[in-house]
């Protein structure tokens, strides 16, 4: 067992399929949350959406029941439209995933808005983790560590999570910080996690 207390399901979505994806994830999460101790958070990752449409789709996603809204950020390994990072933050997304070569000004906007910047364990997206970590530390933006799992084999152990953070140039204490950020986000969106004293949580 990996010791998870919560897992978010955030399938890729855009204007063509939000009304199909989100209600089904919401239904699945409600079922699983009565059947197991690991909380399942229903969400969506808005992916390859024109920046001018992101605000509308964030609102629609929340209206459809997405508790967590993630924006597929400007990763360097995919052709994401410039301005996506900023538009996602301004729209009130919870997490900006793999934000690539995010600049200081945009990171400061994330800090002010409370949008978490992702450090990714996924191949390719993780290439800019060191840059994202440095920019976040300079701007005061909060970081969150994400497996970006597309299959069960992508789920992280605590040991591997520590390696990803070390690879981003962060100290060992960063694990506790990013897990604390994740727990605060879960509490904010209505999925509080009660931890035993002295425990850590992935």
N, C-alpha and C positions, 0 to 999 in steps of 0.2 A: 504494500500500500504506500502511496506517495504522501499521505498526510494532508491532503487538501481539505479545506473547510468549505470552499465555494469554487464554482467553475462558471464562467460566463460563456454562453453560446452566442456568438456574434457573426453569423454568416454574412458573406458579401452581398450587398444589395444596392439597387439604384432605383430610378423612377419606374422601371419596368416590372419590379417584383416585390416591392416592400409589402404590399397588401397580401401577397402570397406567403412570404417568408415569416414575417413577424408574428401573425396570429398563431401559426403552427409552433413556433418556438415558445411563445407564451403558454400555449396549451401543454406542450411537453414539460416545460419548467414547472407548471402548476402540478402536473401529475407526479413528476419525480420528487418534488419538494414534500410530498406526502408519503413518499415511499423509501426515502433514504436520508441519512444525516447530512450528506454533502449538499449544500444549497446550490441550486441552478438559477443563474441570473439570465433572463431573456434580454437579448440585445441585437444589435445590427452593426455591421461595419460598412458605412457608405463608401463605395469604391468606384473610382474613375467617374466621379460626378462633376459636371462643370461647376467651377467655383460659385458662379452666380445662382446656382440652384441648390446649393448646400443648405442654406437657411430654411428653405421651404421643406426640404426632405427631412431635416432634423426634426422640425415641428411635426411632420406627418408621422415619422417613426415613433415619436413619443405618444402621439394620439392613438396609434395602433397598439401601444402597450410595451414598446421597448423601454426597459428600465435603464439600459446602458447604451449610449450612442458613441460609437468609435468612428473616426474619420481615417480613411486610408490615405496617409500623408504622402509627402513628396519624396518617397524613396528614390535612391539613385539607380535602382535596377529595373524600374518600370517607367513608362512615359506618362507620368502624372502631370496634370495641368498646373502650370505655375499659378500661385495664389491659393491653392487648395489648403495649405496649412493655415493661412490667415483666415480664410473663409470658414474653416471648421471651428476655429477658436471663437470667432465672432458670432457663430451660430449657436454657441453654447454646448459644443460636444464635450463629452466627459473625458475622452482620451484621444490624443492625436498619435496615431500609430505610425511607426517608422517614418519620422518627419524628415529624414535625409539630412541635407545640409542647411537646416533651419538657421535663420539669422538671429542676432541678439534682439532686435526689435520685436520680431514675432514671438520669441521666447518670453519676452517681458509681457506681451499681451496674454500669453498662456498663463503666466504667473498671476496676473491681475484677474483673469477670468476663472482661475481654478481648474483649467484644463491640464490634465497630466500628460507629460511627454513620455512616449514609450521607448524603453530599451528592449530590443527584440532579440529573441534567441533564434529567429529564423534565418537560414542561410540567405545571403544577399542583403536582406534588410538590415542585418546586424553590422554591415560594413561601416556604417556611420555611427555606431553606438558611442565611440569615444568622443566624437564631435558633439553629439547630442548631450552626453553627460557633462562635458565642459561648458557648453552653452547654458545648460540648465543651472549648473552651479553658479555661473556668473550672473544669471538673470533672476534667480530665485524661483524658477519654475520647478514644480514637483515632478519627480520621475516615478515611473511604474515599470516593473519588469514583466514581460509577456512572452509566453511560449509561442504565440501565434500558431497554435497547434492546428494542423489539418488532418491529423490522425492520432490515434492513441499513443503511438510511438514517439510523438513530438512532446508529450507532457514532460515537464522538467522535474528532476529530483532537486532537493535542496542543495546538494553538492554541485550539480551542474549549474544551477542558478548562480551560485557563488562564483563559478568559473566565468560565466557570462559577464557578471559585474566586474570581476577582476580584469577581464579582457577589455572592458570599457575604461579601464584606468582608475576604477573606484576602489576605495579601501574595504576591508572586510566588514566594517561597520555599516556599509551601504545596504547590505541585505536587510538589516532590521529597519532601515529608513524606508526602502521601497515597499516592504511588506506593510509597514505602518501606513504609508500613503494609500496602498490598496485597501486596507481595512477601513480607513477614513472614507474613501470613495464608496465602499459597500454600505457603510452606515448612512451616508448622504442619500443614496438611492433606495434605501429601505431594506437592506440586507445585512444587518449588523452581525458580526461574528464575535461570539464569546469565546475567549481563549483561556485555557488553564494557566495559572500563574507560572511564569518562567518559560512558557512555550513559544516557539516561533511557528509561523504559518506560511505556507505557500499559496 
